[in-house]
Amino acid sequence: MTRELKFLKLNINGHPLITDNSELSMVADQRVYQNNSDQLTNLFGRVWINNLTTIVGRNATGKTTMMKSVMGILSLLLENASINQTRLNGILIGENPIQFEVYLYGTDKIVYLDRLVIEPETENPRNWIITKEKIFRKKVNNQTSKKEIFDVNGFDIVIDREMIAEDLSAVLAKDDSIFRMIIAKNNYKPQKVIDTLSFTNVNILIYDKPNVPTEILEYLDPTIEYLKIDHTDAGNAIYKLKFKGSDKEVTDNNFATIELYLSSGTAKGVTLYQYVLHALETGGIIFIDELENHFNHAIVRTFIEYFTDPDINKNHATLVFSTHYSELLDDLERGDQIYIAIRKEKMTFTRFSDTDMREDISRTEVFDADNLKGTSPDYKSYMALRKATRRVINND
């Protein structure tokens, strides 16, 4: 039987822009009822993880920074990538050490804690290296509670980076994690990390099969008859697009030409659909920044519903997305699926279920009314911008 590894939680300390003890957790901290269990995956006993997690906040509150932190750490630990090959390369700043605590669950009922300290290299401060790393493990069972998973008591140290054999230390790069030893020794199959952040603001069409499914085309743009992508031996793509009721086929090896005929929502929808399928097929964890970008609300909800439908999400894939669209919050059934990003002196991330807001009140209203202080634009800023705009229009 294949042993799998799933991401549970990340804690961050020492980052100059992020409040200490900030976290992003997949583990459900609210009670699970039968009517919303489709949105979760049971790990063991009474411990569940959410199939959906969203980070919501206005501009520049840290949504993308947190997503890059999680993706970077997971790529470092699970994909044998070096720091400069991951999203960490874009969020590591400052002169002081930054500590990451990563919790992972093995389906052999082992919880791992990897505690890393990453800091600028003395000789070359632009390079970030791992100066300390300790991996702990804890055996769990069906009686283990949610709180006990993250309790430091009961964890035993497995590997200390400073104590590994000299011959291994000599071949281990300073920006590589030692967690690969855990994966190899226990023959784990790590959760796939699927990064779509490159497509947030870029209109591009990527599909690795010759024919884009007619079903997704019909859904995104019912005027399209077919869209085909042939790949040459040299690795180039040739696009073939035809609309219903037209005898003309648009053919070109330059996507810029095809882009003239496709809406940005259609192109991005086809591209994201492929990555969503990959997540669903592999049980991976997919990260989408600004899910609503280029899409109408119905399409956004369709992508979300794939992860809550047990007939589709049979492999227990996870969707982590950020959004400005507060109305989506009322589509999510659980408060522990939502992290509110707020930036004052530093970025803070608060689970909606950890606030004192009543669950029977519309989350959209809570967010838009700024009841959490920092989720909506400041009224004084709004009025100042309005007055400045009026002055420009009036040449004043």
N, C-alpha and C positions, 0 to 999 in steps of 0.2 A: 504494500500500500504506500502511495506517495505521501511523503511528509511535506506539508506546505508551511510557508511563513506568511503571516499577515501583519500589516502595520496596525498598531494600537494607538500610540500617542507620542507626541514630541513636546519636550519642554525646552525653553531657551532662556539662558541667563547671560548677562554681560554684553548684550548687543547694544551699541550706542543709540539706536533708534527705537528699540523694543523694550517695553516694561519687563523687568525681571519676573521670572516664573510664568511667563506667557506660555500658553500651550494650545495645541490643536489635538483633540482626542476623537477617535472613532467610536470609543466605548460608550454605550448608552448609559446615562446616569439616572434616567427616569424609569418608572415602572413600565414594563412591556405588556400590552394588552393584546388579545387575540385579533382585534379589529385593525391594529396597525403593525402587526408582526411582519407583514409583507415588506415593510420598509427596512427590515433589519435582518441580520444573519446571526444565528445562535452559534456561539463558539463552544460553550459547555455550560451545563447547569443553568444558572440564572444570568449568565454573562452574554450580552449581545453587543454587536457593533452595528452602527448605522450604515445602510447602503448609500445614504445621501448625507452630505455635509456641505453647508454653504457658509461663505463668509460675506457678509453684507455690510456696506458702509459707503460713505460718500468718497469723492476723489481724494487721493493722497492719504488715506487712513491706514494703509499697510496691507491691504488684501492680497495684492500680488506678492509683496515681500514675504508674507507668511506662506503662501503657496510655493514660492521658490525655495523657501527654507525646507519645507517638507519634501519636495521633489528632490532637492539637492542631497539631503541626508539619505533618502531612500536609494538614490542612485549610487551614492558612496558606499552604502552598506550592502545593498542587494544586487548591484549590477557591476561590482568590481571596478567602478569608475574612480579616477583620481579627482581631487577637489576641483582642479581647474577644468575638468571635463563635465562638471555638473552645474546646476543652477546656483550652487553655493557661491560660485565665482562672481555672481552678480550682487550678492547681498552681504558679503563679508567686508566690513569697513571698520575703520578705527585703528587704534594702536594696541588695544588691550585684548586679552584672551576672551573667547566666546565659548560658553559651555552648552553642549547639546545633550539631552537625555532622550534616548529613543527606546520605546517599548515595542517589542514584537512578539507575536504568538505563534508557536509551532504547534501543528495539529497533533503532535505526540504529547500534547498538554504540558508544554514547557513555555514559560514566559521569560523572555530575555530583556535585559536592560543593558544598553550600550551607552556608557557615559564617556563623551569625548570632549577634549579641550582643543580648540583650534585657534591658532594665533599667527601673526605675521612672522616670517622667518627673519632672524636677526640680520643675516648677511644681505637679504633682499626682501625688504618689507612688503613688496608687491605680491610676493608668494606667501600663501597661507599653508601652514602645515599642521599636522596632528602632533601635539606635544605630549598629550596624555590620553590614554584610552583603556578603560576597564570594562570587561563584559561580565555581567552577572546572570544567573539563571535561577528560576524558581519552579518547582513542580506544582501544578494545580490539579484540582479534581472538581467534581460536580458540586461539592460543598463550598468551594472557594467563592467568596463574595467579590463584588466589583471593587470595593475599597481595598480588599486584601491583595488584589493584583498589583497595585502600585505601592503597597506598603513595603518600605525597605527591609522590614523584618522578614526573614525567610529566604532572602536572596543570597546565594553563594557565589563567590567570585570564580569565574572559569578561566579567563585569560587577563593578564595585566601586560600591557604593551611594554612596560619597562622590564618585565621579567622573562620575556620570550628568549628562546635560545639565540646565541650570538650569530649562528649561521643563518637563521631565519631573519633576524634583525638586519643583517647585511644586505639582503635582497628585497626587503620591504621598503618601498618608497615612503618618504616622509608625509606625502599627502594621500596615502592609501590606508584604508581601514583594515583592521585585523579581523573584522567580522566574517570575511571570506573563509576563515579557518572553521568557524562554526558551521557555515553552510556546507563546506566540503566534508567535514567530519561526520555530520549527521544526515548527509545526503538530502538536504532540503531543496524544495522547489520554491524559490522566492516569488512573491507576488510581482506581477508585471507592473512597471511604472510607466504610464502613458502620458506624455507631455504634449499638450496642444497649444501652449502659450504663444508659440511662433505665429499662430493664425489669428490671434486676438484682433489685430488691426490691419491684417494683410489679406487682401482678396486673392486667394490662390486656390487652384483646384488640384488635389492630389488623390488619385485612386489607382491602386496597384493591379486591378483586374481590367480586362479589355472593355467590358461593358458596364456602365453604371446602371444599377438596377432600375427598371422602369418604375417600380413602386416609389422609390425615393424621388425620382424626377417628377412623377405625377403629383406627389405630395407638395413638393417645393415649387414647381412651375408646370401646371398641366398643359401648357402650350408646347412643351418639348416632346418630340416623338422619340428621339434617342440621342444619347451622348456616348461616344466610344473613344477610348484612349488606347491607341496602338503604341507599343514600345519597340523601338528599333534595337538592333544588336548593339548599337553604340550607346544605348541607354537613353536616347531622346524620345520624347513623347510626340505623337501626332494626334491631334484632336479632331473629331468628326462630330458635328452637331447638326441636327435636323429638327425643324419645327413642324408641327402638324399643319396640314393644308398647304405646305410649300414643297415644291419639287427640288429646291436648292439645298445642297448639303454644304455647310460651311466646314472647310478643311484647312488646317494650318498647324504648323509645329511651334507656333508662338502663342502662348496662352493670352497674351495681350490682345490678339485678334478675337479670340473666343470670348474674352472678357467684355467686349463691346456688345455681345448678344445676351450674356448672362447677367442676372442681377447679382449683387454681392452676396445676398442671402442664399441664393441657389448654390453659388460656388462654395461658400463656406459650409453650407449645409451638407453638400456631398462629401467634402473633405472630413468634416467632423463625424459624419455617419460612419465612415470607414474606421475611424479611431474608436468610436463608441462600440462598433461591432467587435473590434479587436479586444476591447476590455470585457465585453460580455462573453466572448468565446473563451477567454483565458482566465476569467475571474480576477482581472487586474484592477488597479486603482488608477482612474483617469482624472486628470486635472484640466479644467476649462476655465479660463479667465474671462470675465464679462460674458457669461453665457448668452445674454440677451442681445449682444452686439450683432447687428445686421439681421436679426430675426424678429418676426412678430411673436406675440405671446403664445399663440397656439403651438408654434414649432418648439419654442423653449420648453413648454410643458410636455410635449411629446418626448423629447430627449430625457427629461427627468423621469417620466413614467416608465421608460424602459427599465430603470433600476428598481422600480417598486412592483413590477409585474413578475411574480414567481415563475410564470411559464416562460418568460424571456430571460430573466436574470437567474438562470439555473445554477450558474457557477459562482454566484455571490460576488459579483463585481461591485466596485465602489466608485461613486461619482463625487468628486470634490470640486465645487465651482464657486466663483465669486460673482457678485451681481450688484448693480445699483438699483435694480428693479424691486423695490420693497414689496410690491403686490405679490411676488412669488412666495413670500414668507407665509402667507395664509394658505398656500397649497401644501405646505409641509405640515404633517400631523403632529410633529414632536418638537418641543422647544430645544431639546439637546441636539438637534440637527443644525442649529443656527448659531453662528458666532457673529457677534456685533463688533465691527472694527471701528475704533474711535481714536483720533489723534489729538492730544493736547500737547504736553511736553514731549511725550513719547507715544508710540503706538500701543494700544491695549486691545485685547481680544477677550470678550466676555460671552459665555454661553447664555443664550436667552433663558434657558432653564435655571441659570444661577441668579437671574435678576429677581426683583420682587414684583414683577409684572404678573397680573393674573392671566391664566391661560385662556379664559373665556373672552378676553378683549382682543380685538383685531390687532395682529402684530404689525400690519401695515400702518395702522393709526398710531401705534406706539412709536414706530420708527419715524414716520413723517412728522409727528407732533413734537419730536425731539424730547420725549419723556425720559430718554436715557442720556440726554445731555451730550450732544456731539454727533448725532446722526443726521441732522438736517442743517442746511446752511443757516448761519447766524442772521437774524433779522436786520441787525445794524449793518452787516456787510451787504445784505441784499439792498437795503435802502441807499447805501453809499454808492453801490454799483449803478443803481437806477439813476441817481442824481448825476453821476459822472457821465453816463450814457446820454442823458438829456443835455448836458453841457456840450458834449461833442456834437450832437445833432444840431444844436443851436449856435455852433461856432463860438461858444462862450468860454 
